[in-house]
Amino acid sequence: MSIENDLALISDFDKNYCLQVFLPLPVAFVKGKGSYLYDTQGTKYLDMIGGIAVNSLGHGNPKLTSAISKQAKDLIHCCNYYYIPQRSELAYRLCRASFADKAFFCNSGTEANEAAIKLARGYFHYKEQDKFEIITAEKSFHGRTYGAMSATGQEKFSKPFEPIVPGFKYVPFNDIDALKLAITPKTAAIMLELIQGESGVNPADVEYIKEIRKICTEKDILLIFDEVQTGIGRTGKMFCYQQYGVTPDIMTLAKGLGGGVPIGAMLCTDEASKGFKPGDHGSTFGGNPLACAAGIAVMEYFGETNLLDNVNQVSVVLFEKLNKLKNKYSCIKSIRGMGLLIGIEFDDSIIASGLREELFRNGFLVSSIGRSVIRIAPPLIITKIQATQFVKALGSLLSTRMGAKPNPILNAIKNIGRKEAPAVSSLSEQKPDDTKPALPAPDDEDDF
Ligand SMILES: Cc1ncc(COP(=O)(O)O)c(C=O)c1O
């Protein structure tokens, strides 16, 4: 029996046999290529959310898929009793690309944060200091397991599951005075996202982060950046801390690192690494050859192509065009974020989840956060043309919603899922970095 292309059966099985913790849209994707996803009917969607910032290289990237299939043929799993060449290489690559001296691998963002929280407490335990409190930000999101959930400054994620892990304090984001007040002699770490992704794409202020670094150094407090969503090129630099010019002691990664293959990583300085001795932490699957081969392919791809240039160039286009929309439609309150992690906030006249569904019906995939924010985090290979198509579609929907004359573009966009356009060179409009080959053009590109 195969249910692969039968949406009714797929959703029926889901409702009957899967734990109902998600609220999926009525669609199942069975194929992806570049920045597009294809559903069971062969309908095509422009993926403006990239598996929530995961599909960094897009769908079906040949380098990534061949690295995974080669590794799958050679060796999928090998336990941590032995050296693992791919783990050694990925650790080396990540440390070379960042502030870090050491890497630990796991399978998800929440596990990377568990490792970071444990490491911070272990560090002071081994220094024989009674420091265990961890300060995090209100509206933060660090994951669903107990440590990471307890670090998360949003009660809605933990309330039904109390008691949470003790020792966490939450302070208003971007409020340095509140943070200073929360510090005590028992403070072990300050843990922050540089851009709060899950609560509406809210970036930290540069001065705030610089001041925190100073305080951490002065008071012997470990600084943890949760770059699960912002890391691996998402913001236009390899890591978001590089945008701030502020280096943490510990950083967590996941999402984009495997390009879709589950992997998490906790990176730290040699000094912070003293928080774990052999046997203190581990993971059966973490650092396995398959996931690390994916991570290596992703890291290599950055080195071999102009992917970061592409992020920055498409980001400029998106911000420019979205800000034009904002000037035109008063229902848009703000456009914020960095690189290809962007939040579009609306006033009360727009319900973000409804707009997300309308975009979906028109062939565009985004996420909605709370009542008012649409988040986009497309594959980093997205082109300016594709980004422009998305903004046009959004503008058209807003124009019809706001009672203006229906825009003829909308009809063209409605057909996005139904027609295959002739291939065009996607990056021809972009000045490539001379030193690196341009990204391979996707096989298809709609031409409106
Ligand atoms: C900043 C941040 N940290 C941690 C997590 C948890 O990652 P995962 O879902 O891989 O456990 C997320 C997920 O959205 C995140 O955005």
The ligand as a MOL file (V3000), in Angstrom:
LIG
                    3D

  0  0  0     0  0            999 V3000
M  V30 BEGIN CTAB
M  V30 COUNTS 16 16 0 0 0
M  V30 BEGIN ATOM
M  V30 1 C 16.2600 29.9780 18.3820 0
M  V30 2 C 15.8030 28.5710 18.4650 0
M  V30 3 N 16.3510 27.7720 19.3720 0
M  V30 4 C 15.9890 26.4860 19.4790 0
M  V30 5 C 15.0270 25.9520 18.6650 0
M  V30 6 C 14.6380 24.4990 18.7950 0
M  V30 7 O 15.1320 23.7920 17.7110 0
M  V30 8 P 14.5650 22.3240 17.3730 0
M  V30 9 O 13.1600 22.4920 16.9250 0
M  V30 10 O 15.4840 21.8180 16.3000 0
M  V30 11 O 14.6720 21.5210 18.6170 0
M  V30 12 C 14.4270 26.7500 17.6940 0
M  V30 13 C 13.3800 26.2050 16.8110 0
M  V30 14 O 12.6370 26.8840 16.1910 0
M  V30 15 C 14.8200 28.0990 17.5930 0
M  V30 16 O 14.2940 28.9150 16.6790 0
M  V30 END ATOM
M  V30 BEGIN BOND
M  V30 1 1 1 2
M  V30 2 1 2 3
M  V30 3 2 2 15
M  V30 4 2 3 4
M  V30 5 1 4 5
M  V30 6 1 5 6
M  V30 7 2 5 12
M  V30 8 1 6 7
M  V30 9 1 7 8
M  V30 10 2 8 9
M  V30 11 1 8 10
M  V30 12 1 8 11
M  V30 13 1 12 13
M  V30 14 1 12 15
M  V30 15 2 13 14
M  V30 16 1 15 16
M  V30 END BOND
M  V30 END CTAB
M  END
